[in-house]
Amino acid sequence: MGFLQRISLIITSLIILHTIPSTTSTPITPDAPTMILIDSICVNTRNMYFCEQTIISKLDNPHADIKIISKIAAFNAVYITTAAGNLIRDEFIPKAENPLVKTQLVHCQATYRAVQKLLEGAYMAHLRGDYSDMRHYQSSVLGMLDSCKTDFDHMVRTNWWVRLTINISLLATRQLPAQ
């Protein structure tokens, strides 16, 4: 990936980060134990800064625990996937003029519908406290995202963002007991 592509990805990621609804209207500064927990999760992701900001921007109090962080990440994965699927359906496919791009987008739309169902299952498993089942759903999604192959910039960024939120959730739930 070239320098300009990385800069574009960073800028787009920041834009996406700020378009996802936050659970709070005022910024939260995590307390030391919460920040240590966030850092211990994020150090295992490809981009620690975006990982931290993704979690922190959604906290509703400074004293979050591992269950709250995994729930935030699981919910964000569902939210991003649902929004992306709707955008593909309502905006990108109708405006695609190139038949190859349109075909790729139709395939991505089908992929995102399947991914959304799995991520909803993962979120419901989290609510039940079945973290093993949750990890199974999320791990399945990581492989499925590879089938949404397109050079369409928005989809490349969206796939990256969904992967980040799933990885945050997977890393967080590994610290929770399996049932």
ZIDA-V475830 format. One record per residue. N is the residue number from 0. RES is the residue in one letter. SS is DSSP state (hx for helix, st for strand, lp for the rest). Layout:
n = <N N>
res = <RES RES>
ss = <SS SS>
//
This chain:
n = <0 1 2 3 4 5 6 7 8 9 10 11 12 13 14 15 16 17 18 19 20 21 22 23 24 25 26 27 28 29 30 31 32 33 34 35 36 37 38 39 40 41 42 43 44 45 46 47 48 49 50 51 52 53 54 55 56 57 58 59 60 61 62 63 64 65 66 67 68 69 70 71 72 73 74 75 76 77 78 79 80 81 82 83 84 85 86 87 88 89 90 91 92 93 94 95 96 97 98 99 100 101 102 103 104 105 106 107 108 109 110 111 112 113 114 115 116 117 118 119 120 121 122 123 124 125 126 127 128 129 130 131 132 133 134 135 136 137 138 139 140 141 142 143 144 145 146 147 148 149 150 151 152 153 154 155 156 157 158 159 160 161 162 163 164 165 166 167 168 169 170 171 172 173 174 175 176 177 178>
res = <M G F L Q R I S L I I T S L I I L H T I P S T T S T P I T P D A P T M I L I D S I C V N T R N M Y F C E Q T I I S K L D N P H A D I K I I S K I A A F N A V Y I T T A A G N L I R D E F I P K A E N P L V K T Q L V H C Q A T Y R A V Q K L L E G A Y M A H L R G D Y S D M R H Y Q S S V L G M L D S C K T D F D H M V R T N W W V R L T I N I S L L A T R Q L P A Q>
ss = <lp lp hx hx hx hx hx hx hx hx hx hx hx hx hx hx hx hx hx lp lp lp lp lp lp lp lp lp lp lp lp hx hx hx hx hx hx hx hx hx hx hx lp lp lp lp lp hx hx hx hx hx hx hx hx hx lp lp lp lp lp lp lp lp lp hx hx hx hx hx hx hx hx hx hx hx hx hx hx hx hx hx hx hx hx hx hx hx hx hx hx hx hx hx hx lp lp lp hx hx hx hx hx hx hx hx hx hx hx hx hx hx hx hx hx hx hx hx hx hx hx hx hx hx hx hx hx hx lp lp hx hx hx hx hx hx hx hx hx hx hx hx hx hx hx hx hx lp lp lp lp lp hx hx hx hx hx hx hx hx hx hx hx hx hx hx hx hx hx hx hx hx hx lp lp lp lp lp lp>
//
